[in-house]
Amino acid sequence: MKTALITGISGQDGYFLTTLLLQKGYVVHGIVRRNSQASIGTLRYVDDTDRARVQIHWGDVTDHVFIERLFREHDFDEVYHLAAQSFVGLSFDNPKLTYDVNIGGTLNVVNAVKEFRPKAKMYFAATSEMFGKVHETPQTEETPFHPRSPYGISKLAGFWTMKNYREAYNLFFVNGILFNHESEHRGEEFVTKKVSKAVARISKGSDEVLMVGNLDAKRDWGYAGEYVEGMWRMMQQTEPDDYVLATGTTHSVREFIESAFRCVNMPITWSGNNLEEVAFTADGRVVVRIDPTFFRPSEVDVLIGDPSKAERVLGWKARMRFDELVRVMVEHELATV
């Protein structure tokens, strides 16, 4: 029976990964911050019986004393490092926090594995935001990086730290370069969640207007429940390596909004230009407006991944189509309005 540690277990990916590992018979440990507003977060969706099989450790990856003690006391076979300050907008407002968590916290975990559990396998949650101002399309494991946010920069530092320790100390360290992956359990700060919730409320009679930033930013959106399977498969290989997980297709924020409104039988039409562009329903009601405060200081316009290496080596492939993903998210919100 394998034992796994998941940092950031209370987030979206933590929920799906916990569920997967429990199904596979793992003993699961997870780190949750004591001051986390969400407390156990998405773990509340895990069945009570299964959740009782998860050992929670209250602490912070930025606390090296806590991390070292945890690794001294427990013999982990696999470590999934998901904990991060993952909001791009906040990373511009508070780069120090972003670097402290994403670089300092990662270094604490990496060093603990190296010093106390060198036989353990470690996964690092890298991100397509490392590509930033893309140098080629689609992006592969060999595409040059050009991050356009403190978040992207911090994740790139973690990515190279993992590669360096893998090469220098012969550790089984893998990087998962995951493109945007969403679900009904996405965090409140992400645009897909914001859109899904607003559309659900509007369809139920709310007179609110959805305020968004760059309508034409394009992302490669997949379903998080499928992506954690890819994470696990990376850790089952005989040799460590880095992999892109993506759908290989891209859609704009505008398309996501249109698809969400179609889910509630409220087709929308766009009118106006630039910051004055709005979307309105068949009865002429304005339901979407542009808010320039949601634009990033430096935008990432188009991200689309090439998952062919993961498909070939891991036997992994994204299955859920874009419109189905949007429907899953909107229907979840409709059930909670």
C-alpha positions as a printed Julia matrix, in Angstrom:
337×3 Matrix{Float64}:
   0.0    0.0     0.0
   1.52   3.32   -1.11
   1.47   6.5     0.94
   1.11   9.87   -0.78
   1.4   13.45    0.44
  -0.61  16.15   -1.33
   0.26  19.77   -0.62
  -2.62  22.05   -1.52
  -5.02  19.19   -0.92
  -7.98  21.51   -0.26
  -8.0   22.92   -3.8
  -9.67  21.73   -6.97
  -6.89  19.39   -8.07
  -6.38  18.21   -4.51
  -9.97  16.99   -4.4
  -9.76  15.04   -7.65
  -6.32  13.63   -6.85
  -7.41  12.57   -3.37
 -10.41  10.77   -4.83
  -8.24   9.02   -7.42
  -5.57   7.9    -4.96
  -8.11   6.61   -2.45
  -9.73   4.58   -5.22
  -6.31   3.1    -5.95
  -5.83   2.08   -2.31
  -3.34   4.76   -1.26
  -2.94   6.13    2.23
  -3.34   9.87    1.67
  -1.87  12.71    3.7
  -2.59  16.36    2.96
  -1.38  19.78    4.05
  -3.95  22.47    4.8
  -3.06  25.98    5.96
  -4.41  26.81    9.42
  -5.52  30.25    8.23
  -7.13  28.89    5.05
 -10.46  30.66    4.57
 -11.83  27.57    2.88
 -10.73  25.3     5.76
 -10.69  21.82    4.18
 -12.0   23.38    0.96
 -12.99  20.92   -1.75
 -12.34  17.96    0.57
 -15.84  18.57    1.88
 -17.06  17.0    -1.36
 -15.24  13.76   -0.57
 -17.48  11.07    0.93
 -17.34  11.13    4.75
 -16.08   7.56    4.93
 -13.31   8.28    2.42
 -12.42  11.59    4.06
 -11.84   9.76    7.32
  -9.03   7.9     5.51
  -7.22  11.17    4.77
  -4.75  12.42    7.37
  -4.72  16.22    7.44
  -1.64  18.11    8.61
  -2.32  21.73    9.49
   0.58  23.89    8.43
   2.17  25.9     5.65
   4.71  24.95    2.99
   6.55  28.22    3.7
   7.31  26.94    7.22
  10.48  24.87    6.74
  10.43  23.58   10.34
   6.92  22.18    9.83
   7.84  20.63    6.48
  11.02  19.03    7.8
   9.22  17.56   10.8
   6.48  16.16    8.54
   9.02  14.39    6.33
  10.96  13.06    9.3
   7.84  11.54   10.81
   6.23  10.04    7.69
   7.6    7.83    4.94
   5.94   9.05    1.75
   6.2    7.07   -1.49
   4.83   9.9    -3.63
   4.67  13.66   -3.07
   2.31  15.8    -5.15
   3.22  19.46   -4.69
   0.09  21.38   -5.67
   0.18  24.15   -3.05
   0.64  27.59   -4.61
  -0.49  31.16   -4.8
  -2.14  30.48   -8.14
  -4.05  33.66   -8.95
  -2.36  35.62  -11.72
  -4.02  38.91  -10.83
  -2.97  38.67   -7.19
   0.58  37.89   -8.27
   0.82  41.38   -9.78
  -0.62  42.94   -6.62
   1.5   40.9    -4.23
   4.55  39.41   -5.97
   6.35  38.88   -2.66
   3.64  36.57   -1.36
   3.63  34.77   -4.69
   7.4   34.22   -4.61
   7.42  33.26   -0.93
   4.82  30.54   -1.47
   5.65  29.36   -4.97
   9.43  29.54   -4.79
  10.24  29.4    -1.08
   7.54  26.84   -0.32
   8.58  24.67   -3.23
  12.21  24.81   -2.13
  11.19  23.66    1.36
   9.37  20.62   -0.02
  12.1   19.79   -2.53
  14.8   19.94    0.14
  12.76  17.83    2.55
  12.38  15.11   -0.07
  16.09  15.26   -0.86
  17.21  15.15    2.77
  14.7   12.8     4.38
  12.89  10.77    1.66
  15.21  10.61   -1.38
  13.53   7.44   -2.63
  10.17   9.19   -2.86
   8.81  10.37   -6.19
   7.79  14.03   -6.44
   5.39  15.8    -8.8
   5.45  19.58   -9.29
   2.41  21.45  -10.6
   3.92  23.61  -13.32
   1.7   25.69  -15.59
   1.13  26.85  -19.15
   1.5   30.41  -17.82
   5.26  29.78  -17.98
   4.98  30.07  -21.78
   3.44  33.54  -21.5
   4.39  35.45  -24.64
   4.45  32.3   -26.73
   7.32  31.61  -29.12
   5.5   28.87  -31.02
   2.04  27.38  -31.33
   1.11  24.86  -30.08
   3.38  24.72  -27.05
   5.34  21.54  -26.28
   7.78  20.45  -23.59
  10.56  22.0   -25.72
   8.93  25.4   -26.34
  10.94  28.31  -24.87
   9.41  29.96  -21.81
   8.55  33.65  -21.59
   6.35  34.19  -18.52
   4.32  37.39  -18.38
   3.35  37.52  -14.7
   4.95  37.07  -11.28
   2.91  33.87  -11.04
   4.39  32.5   -14.25
   7.89  33.53  -13.17
   7.51  31.84   -9.78
   6.29  28.61  -11.35
   9.17  28.65  -13.81
  11.57  28.88  -10.86
   9.93  25.79   -9.37
  10.09  23.99  -12.7
  13.84  24.58  -13.06
  14.46  23.72   -9.41
  12.83  20.35   -9.99
  14.91  19.72  -13.12
  18.1   20.79  -11.38
  17.56  18.52   -8.36
  16.61  15.65  -10.67
  19.85  16.0   -12.59
  22.12  16.87   -9.66
  20.88  14.33   -7.11
  19.3   11.63   -9.28
  15.85  12.13   -7.75
  12.55  11.04   -9.3
  11.18  14.56   -9.84
   8.61  15.26  -12.56
   7.04  18.48  -13.85
   3.47  18.51  -15.08
   3.01  21.47  -17.43
  -0.76  21.61  -17.17
  -2.82  23.92  -19.31
  -6.01  25.41  -17.9
  -8.13  22.71  -16.32
 -11.5   23.53  -14.84
 -14.35  21.79  -13.04
 -17.39  22.33  -10.88
 -14.93  22.68   -7.97
 -12.89  25.51   -9.47
 -11.86  28.28   -7.09
 -13.99  31.4    -6.85
 -11.25  33.69   -8.2
 -11.04  32.08  -11.64
 -12.9   33.57  -14.61
 -14.57  30.27  -15.55
 -16.12  29.99  -12.08
 -17.1   33.65  -12.1
 -18.85  33.26  -15.45
 -20.6   30.02  -14.48
 -21.96  31.46  -11.23
 -23.12  34.73  -12.82
 -24.86  32.98  -15.71
 -26.66  30.65  -13.31
 -27.86  33.56  -11.19
 -28.93  35.62  -14.22
 -30.91  32.67  -15.57
 -32.72  32.48  -12.23
 -33.77  36.13  -12.36
 -30.82  38.1   -11.04
 -30.49  41.56  -12.62
 -26.7   41.59  -12.28
 -24.31  42.27  -15.15
 -21.27  40.02  -15.6
 -18.12  42.17  -15.61
 -15.09  40.7   -17.39
 -11.7   41.72  -18.74
 -10.06  40.51  -21.96
 -12.77  38.73  -23.96
 -10.36  37.55  -26.59
  -7.78  35.84  -24.35
  -7.62  32.24  -25.56
  -6.92  29.24  -23.38
  -6.66  25.47  -23.74
  -9.37  24.39  -21.28
  -9.76  20.8   -20.08
 -11.45  18.95  -17.22
  -9.48  18.74  -13.97
 -10.77  15.28  -13.1
  -8.98  13.92  -16.16
  -5.76  15.84  -15.59
  -5.03  14.32  -12.17
  -4.97  10.92  -13.87
  -2.16  12.31  -15.99
  -0.32  13.47  -12.86
  -0.54   9.99  -11.38
   0.63   8.34  -14.59
   3.74  10.55  -14.66
   4.65   9.15  -11.24
   4.28   5.52  -12.37
   6.96   5.7   -15.07
  10.33   4.05  -14.69
  12.17   7.3   -15.45
  11.23  10.87  -14.42
  10.41  13.4   -17.13
   8.31  16.48  -17.89
   4.96  16.4   -19.67
   2.43  18.79  -21.16
  -1.21  17.98  -20.35
  -3.65  19.78  -22.63
  -6.57  19.25  -24.99
  -4.8   20.64  -28.06
  -7.65  23.08  -28.72
  -8.15  26.67  -27.67
 -11.19  28.84  -26.94
 -11.6   32.47  -25.97
 -13.21  33.89  -22.85
 -15.88  35.21  -25.21
 -16.62  31.65  -26.37
 -16.8   30.42  -22.78
 -19.38  33.1   -21.96
 -21.44  32.34  -25.08
 -21.41  28.62  -24.3
 -22.44  29.25  -20.69
 -25.45  31.32  -21.73
 -26.44  28.65  -24.26
 -26.53  26.18  -21.37
 -29.41  28.15  -19.85
 -31.14  28.79  -23.2
 -30.22  32.47  -23.22
 -28.28  33.11  -26.44
 -26.43  36.42  -26.43
 -25.41  38.95  -29.07
 -22.4   41.26  -28.94
 -22.46  44.96  -29.76
 -19.95  47.8   -29.55
 -16.18  47.95  -29.74
 -13.25  47.69  -27.34
 -14.14  48.71  -23.78
 -17.66  49.64  -24.86
 -18.51  46.15  -26.06
 -21.5   44.54  -24.36
 -23.53  41.35  -24.68
 -27.3   41.37  -24.55
 -30.05  38.77  -24.57
 -32.88  38.34  -27.07
 -35.05  40.75  -25.08
 -32.38  43.46  -25.25
 -31.09  43.18  -21.7
 -27.35  43.82  -21.23
 -25.78  40.92  -19.33
 -22.03  41.34  -19.98
 -19.8   44.43  -19.86
 -16.05  45.06  -20.0
 -14.23  46.23  -16.87
 -10.68  47.41  -17.66
  -9.57  46.72  -14.08
  -9.69  43.01  -14.92
  -7.06  43.34  -17.64
  -3.56  42.15  -16.73
  -0.65  44.6   -16.88
   0.9   42.22  -19.43
  -1.53  39.9   -21.2
  -1.08  36.3   -22.3
  -3.15  36.21  -25.47
  -3.13  32.61  -26.69
  -2.22  29.32  -25.03
  -2.67  25.94  -26.72
  -0.81  22.81  -25.73
   0.49  19.84  -27.67
  -0.19  16.75  -25.49
   1.27  14.25  -27.96
   4.13  13.22  -25.65
   1.71  12.46  -22.78
  -0.53  10.57  -25.18
   2.39   8.51  -26.51
   4.3    7.82  -23.28
   1.6    7.93  -20.59
  -1.36   6.72  -22.61
  -3.2    9.82  -21.38
  -5.68  11.83  -23.43
  -8.12  14.61  -22.59
 -11.66  13.45  -23.36
 -14.17  16.07  -22.23
 -15.08  18.54  -24.95
 -15.21  22.28  -24.34
 -19.0   22.71  -24.41
 -19.45  19.72  -22.11
 -16.98  21.22  -19.63
 -18.88  24.51  -19.62
 -22.16  22.67  -19.1
 -20.78  20.71  -16.13
 -19.74  23.97  -14.48
 -22.97  25.85  -15.18
 -25.24  22.99  -14.12
 -23.35  22.7   -10.85
 -24.0   26.37  -10.17
 -27.66  26.08  -11.17
 -28.08  23.42   -8.5
 -26.72  25.75   -5.82
 -28.5   29.0    -6.71
